Amino acid sequence: MNKQDLIESVSTQLGHSKRDVTDIVEATLTELKRAVSRGEKVALSGFGVFERAQRNARMGRNPQTGEAVKIKATKLPKFRAGAEFKAVVSGAKKVAAPAKPAAKKAAPAKKAAPAKKAAAKKAAPAKKAAAKKAPAKKAPAKKTAAKKTTTRKR
C-alpha cells in the first residue's frame, strides 16, 4: 500500500473527499517529520514511536579498494512499533473496525415492537446502568518473568 492507496481507503471508510483526506495525511506527515527532525519523540498510542537516533562517526572500508574511509556522524529517523501494532501483525489481535461516520439524514422511525420485546429492551438498559455504576477495578500489574538465581557456595 502506498500513500495514494491509503488516502483512497481512508476517504472511502470515512466518507470524506480525497482532497480533504490528502490534506490531512500530508499535514500529519509534515508535522511528524518536523518534530522528529527537532529531536522530539512522537508517540502514537497503539501504533509506535518515531524518534531521532544519533550515529557516531566511525571508520569504514571502501569495498572496491579496501581503503579505510572516515564516515561522518549523522542523525537518522528511527521507529519502534508499539505492542498493539505488533500483536496485530503477529495475528494475536484483530484490527478494530473504524467508526462509521454519522448519518446525514435522520433515520425513519421504527414500528413499535411487541410487548415482550419491549419489556426485554427496558430491562437490558437497567442492567447496563447498574454495571456502569459499579466502581472500576484496576487491572493487575503485568508480571515479568522471574530470573533464575544461581546459588553460590561460600
N, CA, C and O of each residue as an XYZ file, in Angstrom:
616
protein
N       0.850     -1.174      0.000
C       0.000      0.000      0.000
C       0.896      1.237      0.000
O       1.815      1.358      0.810
N       0.613      2.134     -0.909
C       1.356      3.391     -0.934
C       0.455      4.513     -0.391
O      -0.667      4.261      0.047
N       0.963      5.749     -0.426
C       0.227      6.865      0.148
C      -1.121      7.071     -0.550
O      -2.122      7.342      0.113
N      -1.154      6.950     -1.851
C      -2.403      7.156     -2.587
C      -3.439      6.085     -2.228
O      -4.626      6.385     -2.100
N      -2.987      4.844     -2.069
C      -3.900      3.772     -1.660
C      -4.461      4.048     -0.262
O      -5.642      3.820     -0.001
N      -3.600      4.538      0.627
C      -4.030      4.882      1.981
C      -5.094      5.973      1.946
O      -6.108      5.878      2.638
N      -4.865      7.004      1.146
C      -5.810      8.116      1.033
C      -7.155      7.622      0.501
O      -8.201      8.011      1.019
N      -7.142      6.780     -0.512
C      -8.381      6.243     -1.069
C      -9.140      5.413     -0.037
O     -10.359      5.531      0.093
N      -8.414      4.579      0.689
C      -9.039      3.723      1.690
C      -9.686      4.547      2.806
O     -10.822      4.280      3.198
N      -8.965      5.542      3.314
C      -9.488      6.371      4.398
C     -10.684      7.197      3.924
O     -11.672      7.323      4.646
N     -10.601      7.758      2.719
C     -11.721      8.565      2.223
C     -12.966      7.708      2.023
O     -14.080      8.181      2.247
N     -12.794      6.459      1.607
C     -13.930      5.552      1.440
C     -14.538      5.189      2.797
O     -15.758      5.190      2.955
N     -13.680      4.879      3.774
C     -14.171      4.481      5.093
C     -14.907      5.606      5.797
O     -15.938      5.374      6.428
N     -14.387      6.827      5.696
C     -14.962      7.945      6.438
C     -15.967      8.764      5.645
O     -16.688      9.580      6.219
N     -16.025      8.563      4.349
C     -16.979      9.297      3.543
C     -16.568     10.742      3.278
O     -17.423     11.583      3.002
N     -15.279     11.040      3.358
C     -14.769     12.385      3.071
C     -14.160     12.398      1.673
O     -13.878     11.349      1.094
N     -13.962     13.595      1.144
C     -13.375     13.702     -0.186
C     -11.895     13.333     -0.138
O     -11.243     13.470      0.897
N     -11.379     12.867     -1.266
C      -9.961     12.511     -1.346
C      -9.088     13.736     -1.107
O      -8.002     13.622     -0.538
N      -9.552     14.906     -1.537
C      -8.782     16.138     -1.353
C      -8.610     16.446      0.138
O      -7.513     16.790      0.576
N      -9.693     16.323      0.918
C      -9.619     16.576      2.358
C      -8.693     15.574      3.044
O      -7.865     15.957      3.870
N      -8.831     14.307      2.706
C      -8.004     13.271      3.319
C      -6.545     13.450      2.918
O      -5.652     13.229      3.736
N      -6.286     13.848      1.666
C      -4.916     14.104      1.217
C      -4.293     15.222      2.036
O      -3.145     15.111      2.467
N      -5.043     16.302      2.255
C      -4.539     17.413      3.058
C      -4.225     16.976      4.479
O      -3.217     17.392      5.050
N      -5.080     16.141      5.052
C      -4.871     15.668      6.425
C      -3.637     14.774      6.508
O      -2.818     14.927      7.414
N      -3.504     13.851      5.571
C      -2.347     12.940      5.575
C      -1.056     13.730      5.380
O      -0.075     13.495      6.085
N      -1.048     14.663      4.430
C       0.149     15.481      4.175
C       0.524     16.302      5.405
O       1.698     16.374      5.769
N      -0.472     16.924      6.048
C      -0.201     17.738      7.238
C       0.338     16.871      8.374
O       1.249     17.282      9.093
N      -0.219     15.680      8.535
C       0.243     14.768      9.586
C       1.693     14.356      9.358
O       2.502     14.390     10.285
N       2.020     13.972      8.139
C       3.385     13.543      7.838
C       4.376     14.699      7.972
O       5.495     14.505      8.448
N       3.972     15.892      7.557
C       4.845     17.063      7.672
C       5.145     17.365      9.133
O       6.299     17.608      9.488
N       4.129     17.354      9.980
C       4.344     17.626     11.403
C       5.192     16.541     12.049
O       6.025     16.834     12.908
N       4.991     15.291     11.647
C       5.791     14.194     12.183
C       7.266     14.392     11.818
O       8.144     14.230     12.665
N       7.534     14.741     10.560
C       8.916     14.965     10.112
C       9.556     16.126     10.854
O      10.710     16.042     11.274
N       8.799     17.220     11.016
C       9.340     18.395     11.720
C       9.695     18.066     13.158
O      10.774     18.421     13.634
N       8.796     17.393     13.848
C       9.025     17.072     15.257
C      10.232     16.152     15.425
O      11.067     16.386     16.298
N      10.333     15.118     14.607
C      11.459     14.181     14.723
C      12.768     14.876     14.352
O      13.795     14.620     14.980
N      12.750     15.751     13.343
C      13.989     16.441     12.955
C      14.453     17.403     14.046
O      15.647     17.689     14.137
N      13.525     17.917     14.888
C      13.902     18.777     16.019
C      14.409     17.959     17.193
O      14.892     18.521     18.176
N      14.306     16.636     17.106
C      14.779     15.772     18.185
C      13.674     15.354     19.136
O      13.953     14.733     20.162
N      12.425     15.678     18.823
C      11.309     15.298     19.673
C      10.906     13.856     19.388
O      11.107     13.340     18.288
N      10.338     13.227     20.397
C       9.823     11.873     20.251
C       8.330     11.991     19.944
O       7.608     12.683     20.661
N       7.860     11.324     18.891
C       6.447     11.331     18.528
C       5.895      9.938     18.816
O       6.242      8.969     18.140
N       5.031      9.849     19.831
C       4.456      8.567     20.239
C       2.992      8.524     19.838
O       2.199      9.359     20.275
N       2.635      7.564     19.017
C       1.256      7.354     18.607
C       0.759      6.109     19.334
O       1.144      4.989     19.001
N      -0.089      6.312     20.316
C      -0.560      5.235     21.175
C      -1.156      4.094     20.345
O      -2.006      4.319     19.484
N      -0.702      2.881     20.613
C      -1.193      1.712     19.896
C      -0.500      1.471     18.567
O      -0.698      0.425     17.950
N       0.313      2.427     18.114
C       0.991      2.273     16.824
C       2.494      2.168     17.009
O       3.093      1.166     16.619
N       3.114      3.183     17.597
C       4.552      3.136     17.795
C       5.135      4.498     18.098
O       4.412      5.470     18.315
N       6.469      4.551     18.110
C       7.196      5.768     18.461
C       8.188      6.101     17.351
O       8.955      5.248     16.904
N       8.155      7.352     16.920
C       9.127      7.870     15.964
C      10.094      8.745     16.752
O       9.664      9.579     17.550
N      11.390      8.564     16.537
C      12.378      9.391     17.224
C      13.632      9.531     16.377
O      13.804      8.842     15.371
N      14.506     10.439     16.802
C      15.745     10.680     16.083
C      16.870      9.939     16.794
O      17.002     10.021     18.015
N      17.677      9.219     16.027
C      18.811      8.476     16.572
C      20.108      9.126     16.098
O      20.170      9.670     14.995
N      21.124      9.069     16.922
C      22.431      9.631     16.599
C      23.374      8.494     16.246
O      23.533      7.551     17.021
N      23.999      8.580     15.080
C      25.005      7.594     14.692
C      26.357      8.291     14.748
O      26.566      9.296     14.069
N      27.264      7.769     15.544
C      28.580      8.387     15.725
C      29.474      8.199     14.505
O      29.240      7.322     13.673
N      30.500      9.038     14.416
C      31.485      8.905     13.341
C      32.238      7.589     13.533
O      32.449      7.139     14.659
N      32.635      6.986     12.424
C      33.332      5.708     12.521
C      34.204      5.499     11.290
O      34.145      6.264     10.327
N      35.001      4.459     11.343
C      35.843      4.110     10.206
C      35.174      2.964      9.447
O      34.664      2.015     10.042
N      35.191      3.080      8.124
C      34.632      2.041      7.276
C      35.653      1.657      6.223
O      36.775      2.163      6.239
N      35.297      0.799      5.334
C      36.195      0.363      4.266
C      35.503      0.505      2.926
O      34.316      0.203      2.798
N      36.239      0.962      1.930
C      35.749      1.006      0.563
C      35.798     -0.427      0.048
O      36.879     -1.013     -0.003
N      34.656     -1.016     -0.338
C      34.664     -2.423     -0.743
C      35.451     -2.691     -2.030
O      35.917     -3.811     -2.242
N      35.606     -1.680     -2.891
C      36.343     -1.912     -4.149
C      37.850     -1.904     -3.935
O      38.573     -2.721     -4.505
N      38.317     -0.970     -3.105
C      39.772     -0.843     -2.933
C      40.269     -1.372     -1.601
O      41.457     -1.659     -1.451
N      39.374     -1.504     -0.636
C      39.795     -1.954      0.686
C      40.372     -0.816      1.516
O      40.832     -1.040      2.636
N      40.354      0.395      0.985
C      40.925      1.554      1.659
C      40.033      1.977      2.837
O      38.807      1.933      2.736
N      40.651      2.387      3.951
C      39.910      2.865      5.117
C      39.299      4.230      4.794
O      39.948      5.093      4.201
N      38.057      4.404      5.188
C      37.330      5.638      4.895
C      36.663      6.132      6.176
O      36.091      5.345      6.930
N      36.741      7.461      6.420
C      36.056      8.034      7.570
C      34.591      8.252      7.196
O      34.283      8.814      6.145
N      33.696      7.801      8.070
C      32.264      8.015      7.875
C      31.821      9.025      8.921
O      32.038      8.822     10.116
N      31.197     10.119      8.474
C      30.793     11.203      9.366
C      29.653     10.775     10.289
O      28.911      9.837      9.996
N      29.535     11.484     11.405
C      28.410     11.280     12.317
C      27.145     11.783     11.627
O      27.188     12.723     10.835
N      26.035     11.152     11.935
C      24.774     11.557     11.311
C      23.599     11.289     12.245
O      23.718     10.560     13.230
N      22.481     11.886     11.917
C      21.240     11.667     12.657
C      20.249     11.017     11.706
O      20.139     11.420     10.548
N      19.520     10.003     12.197
C      18.545      9.343     11.343
C      17.238      9.093     12.086
O      17.213      9.035     13.315
N      16.154      8.945     11.330
C      14.881      8.627     11.977
C      14.846      7.160     12.392
O      15.446      6.296     11.753
N      14.131      6.912     13.473
C      14.036      5.557     13.998
C      12.579      5.319     14.393
O      11.920      6.221     14.910
N      12.075      4.109     14.153
C      10.703      3.761     14.513
C      10.702      2.500     15.345
O      11.356      1.514     15.008
N       9.947      2.543     16.455
C       9.745      1.355     17.284
C       8.252      1.059     17.309
O       7.461      1.903     17.730
N       7.867     -0.104     16.870
C       6.453     -0.482     16.829
C       5.922     -0.684     18.241
O       6.625     -1.195     19.113
N       4.662     -0.275     18.459
C       4.004     -0.447     19.743
C       3.503     -1.864     19.927
O       3.446     -2.639     18.973
N       3.141     -2.201     21.156
C       2.702     -3.557     21.481
C       1.440     -3.949     20.724
O       1.327     -5.078     20.246
N       0.480     -3.012     20.611
C      -0.768     -3.331     19.905
C      -0.502     -3.582     18.419
O      -1.076     -4.500     17.834
N       0.365     -2.772     17.810
C       0.716     -2.935     16.402
C       1.391     -4.288     16.189
O       1.090     -4.987     15.222
N       2.297     -4.656     17.083
C       2.984     -5.946     16.984
C       1.992     -7.102     17.099
O       2.106     -8.102     16.391
N       1.014     -6.953     18.004
C       0.021     -8.013     18.198
C      -0.843     -8.184     16.940
O      -1.188     -9.307     16.572
N      -1.185     -7.085     16.291
C      -1.992     -7.162     15.071
C      -1.203     -7.834     13.950
O      -1.739     -8.675     13.228
N       0.061     -7.466     13.805
C       0.896     -8.037     12.737
C       1.124     -9.523     12.972
O       1.133    -10.303     12.020
N       1.310     -9.929     14.234
C       1.562    -11.339     14.533
C       0.300    -12.192     14.424
O       0.384    -13.418     14.363
N      -0.877    -11.545     14.398
C      -2.131    -12.280     14.301
C      -2.764    -12.565     15.642
O      -3.817    -13.199     15.698
N      -2.147    -12.111     16.738
C      -2.697    -12.354     18.062
C      -3.918    -11.485     18.335
O      -4.728    -11.806     19.205
N      -4.053    -10.386     17.596
C      -5.155     -9.456     17.799
C      -5.666     -9.007     16.446
O      -4.898     -8.920     15.488
N      -6.969     -8.719     16.358
C      -7.541     -8.232     15.106
C      -7.662     -6.718     15.142
O      -7.806     -6.123     16.210
N      -7.601     -6.098     13.968
C      -7.726     -4.656     13.861
C      -9.176     -4.275     14.106
O     -10.088     -4.870     13.532
N      -9.385     -3.280     14.960
C     -10.741     -2.804     15.238
C     -11.270     -2.061     14.024
O     -10.528     -1.330     13.367
N     -12.536     -2.242     13.729
C     -13.157     -1.561     12.590
C     -13.272     -0.074     12.904
O     -13.593      0.288     14.036
N     -13.016      0.795     11.927
C     -13.125      2.231     12.181
C     -14.567      2.633     12.423
O     -15.497      1.981     11.947
N     -14.741      3.706     13.161
C     -16.086      4.199     13.458
C     -16.743      4.687     12.177
O     -16.105      5.334     11.347
N     -18.002      4.376     12.028
C     -18.744      4.813     10.847
C     -19.104      6.289     11.020
O     -19.396      6.728     12.133
N     -19.085      7.054      9.932
C     -19.472      8.456     10.043
C     -20.950      8.588     10.383
O     -21.757      7.716     10.060
N     -21.292      9.694     11.044
C     -22.681      9.928     11.428
C     -23.541     10.095     10.184
O     -23.117     10.701      9.200
N     -24.739      9.558     10.237
C     -25.651      9.657      9.095
C     -26.094     11.107      8.934
O     -26.396     11.783      9.917
N     -26.132     11.577      7.698
C     -26.517     12.962      7.435
C     -28.025     13.132      7.484
O     -28.508     14.203      7.851
N     -28.776     12.106      7.124
C     -30.233     12.177      7.129
C     -30.755     11.435      8.345
O     -30.148     10.469      8.808
N     -31.882     11.897      8.854
C     -32.491     11.236     10.003
C     -33.063      9.891      9.554
O     -33.652      9.782      8.478
N     -32.883      8.886     10.383
C     -33.379      7.554     10.073
C     -34.891      7.535     10.275
O     -35.391      8.205     11.178
N     -35.631      6.784      9.457
C     -37.086      6.712      9.636
C     -37.415      6.046     10.963
O     -36.678      5.180     11.434
N     -38.523      6.455     11.560
C     -38.939      5.901     12.845
C     -39.302      4.430     12.679
O     -39.888      4.032     11.673
N     -38.943      3.622     13.690
C     -39.242      2.192     13.645
C     -40.624      1.944     14.208
O     -41.123      2.726     15.017
N     -41.242      0.858     13.782
C     -42.550      0.480     14.293
C     -42.405     -0.026     15.724
O     -41.346     -0.517     16.115
N     -43.460      0.096     16.484
C     -43.442     -0.356     17.877
C     -43.252     -1.867     17.917
O     -43.850     -2.600     17.130
N     -42.411     -2.322     18.843
C     -42.143     -3.746     18.992
C     -43.244     -4.392     19.818
O     -43.925     -3.698     20.573
N     -43.439     -5.718     19.695
C     -44.421     -6.411     20.531
C     -44.103     -6.215     22.011
O     -42.977     -5.859     22.358
N     -45.070     -6.441     22.874
C     -44.942     -6.172     24.311
C     -43.788     -6.937     24.950
O     -43.083     -6.372     25.786
N     -43.566     -8.207     24.587
C     -42.488     -8.991     25.193
C     -41.124     -8.405     24.853
O     -40.258     -8.303     25.721
N     -40.930     -8.022     23.602
C     -39.656     -7.458     23.188
C     -39.434     -6.108     23.851
O     -38.311     -5.788     24.239
N     -40.482     -5.319     23.986
C     -40.363     -4.004     24.609
C     -39.955     -4.148     26.067
O     -39.129     -3.376     26.552
N     -40.518     -5.121     26.774
C     -40.166     -5.338     28.179
C     -38.709     -5.782     28.301
O     -38.009     -5.360     29.221
N     -38.252     -6.624     27.388
C     -36.868     -7.091     27.415
C     -35.910     -5.941     27.144
O     -34.847     -5.858     27.760
N     -36.280     -5.056     26.226
C     -35.418     -3.907     25.914
C     -35.321     -2.959     27.092
O     -34.267     -2.364     27.317
N     -36.414     -2.805     27.859
C     -36.384     -1.925     29.029
C     -35.508     -2.519     30.117
O     -34.830     -1.774     30.823
N     -35.498     -3.819     30.273
C     -34.705     -4.473     31.313
C     -33.219     -4.416     30.988
O     -32.399     -4.291     31.897
N     -32.856     -4.505     29.720
C     -31.447     -4.515     29.325
C     -30.734     -3.217     29.697
O     -29.630     -3.285     30.237
N     -31.311     -2.025     29.436
C     -30.614     -0.798     29.843
C     -30.422     -0.700     31.343
O     -29.435     -0.120     31.796
N     -31.342     -1.254     32.127
C     -31.195     -1.210     33.578
C     -29.967     -2.002     34.009
O     -29.240     -1.581     34.909
N     -29.734     -3.143     33.375
C     -28.547     -3.936     33.690
C     -27.283     -3.187     33.314
O     -26.303     -3.199     34.059
N     -27.303     -2.534     32.159
C     -26.129     -1.771     31.715
C     -25.859     -0.615     32.655
O     -24.702     -0.334     32.969
N     -26.900      0.061     33.112
C     -26.735      1.186     34.019
C     -26.141      0.721     35.340
O     -25.278      1.395     35.902
N     -26.595     -0.430     35.844
C     -26.060     -0.969     37.095
C     -24.593     -1.326     36.935
O     -23.798     -1.124     37.853
N     -24.229     -1.856     35.770
C     -22.831     -2.220     35.525
C     -21.954     -0.977     35.449
O     -20.802     -1.003     35.884
N     -22.484      0.102     34.904
C     -21.696      1.333     34.772
C     -21.447      1.980     36.126
O     -20.413      2.618     36.320
N     -22.391      1.825     37.083
C     -22.259      2.466     38.387
C     -21.256      1.748     39.280
O     -20.759      2.338     40.240
N     -20.953      0.506     38.990
C     -20.009     -0.254     39.799
C     -18.628      0.378     39.680
O     -18.248      0.813     38.592
N     -17.862      0.441     40.778
C     -16.532      1.052     40.702
C     -15.619      0.266     39.767
O     -15.676     -0.961     39.686
N     -14.796      1.000     39.084
C     -13.883      0.375     38.130
C     -12.794     -0.360     38.886
O     -12.264      0.137     39.879
N     -12.468     -1.547     38.405
C     -11.396     -2.322     39.020
C     -10.106     -2.049     38.280
O     -10.095     -1.905     37.057
N      -9.030     -1.981     39.022
C      -7.728     -1.787     38.394
C      -7.252     -3.108     37.811
O      -7.442     -4.175     38.395
N      -6.637     -3.007     36.657
C      -6.087     -4.213     36.035
C      -4.849     -4.626     36.821
O      -4.076     -3.769     37.248
N      -4.652     -5.916     37.017
C      -3.467     -6.347     37.760
C      -2.203     -6.005     36.968
O      -2.186     -6.048     35.738
N      -1.156     -5.667     37.705
C       0.108     -5.319     37.071
C       0.660     -6.528     36.338
O       0.510     -7.668     36.780
N       1.306     -6.255     35.201
C       1.904     -7.352     34.443
C       3.090     -7.902     35.220
O       3.908     -7.155     35.759
N       3.159     -9.201     35.263
C       4.277     -9.822     35.962
C       5.373    -10.119     34.958
O       5.111    -10.612     33.861
N       6.590     -9.818     35.338
C       7.712    -10.128     34.466
C       8.211    -11.520     34.811
O       8.025    -12.002     35.928
N       8.829    -12.141     33.864
C       9.351    -13.485     34.081
C      10.415    -13.444     35.176
O      11.295    -12.584     35.155
N      10.338    -14.351     36.112
C      11.300    -14.387     37.205
C      12.654    -14.857     36.670
O      12.750    -15.808     35.894
N      13.676    -14.161     37.111
C      15.026    -14.547     36.683
C      15.501    -15.697     37.548
O      15.205    -15.760     38.741
N      16.245    -16.611     36.929
C      16.797    -17.717     37.685
C      17.965    -17.190     38.501
O      18.808    -16.444     38.004
N      17.996    -17.583     39.731
C      19.105    -17.191     40.577
C      19.997    -18.400     40.793
O      19.530    -19.522     40.989
N      21.258    -18.143     40.753
C      22.189    -19.244     40.970
C      22.708    -19.130     42.388
O      23.004    -18.038     42.873
N      22.811    -20.242     43.028
C      23.321    -20.229     44.390
C      24.811    -20.539     44.350
O      25.277    -21.449     43.664
N      25.511    -19.755     45.099
C      26.963    -19.971     45.172
C      27.327    -20.508     46.548
O      26.798    -20.068     47.569
N      28.207    -21.432     46.549
C      28.675    -21.971     47.822
C      29.762    -21.063     48.360
O      30.677    -20.651     47.647
N      29.631    -20.773     49.617
C      30.636    -19.895     50.237
C      31.453    -20.629     51.226
O      32.345    -20.047     51.843
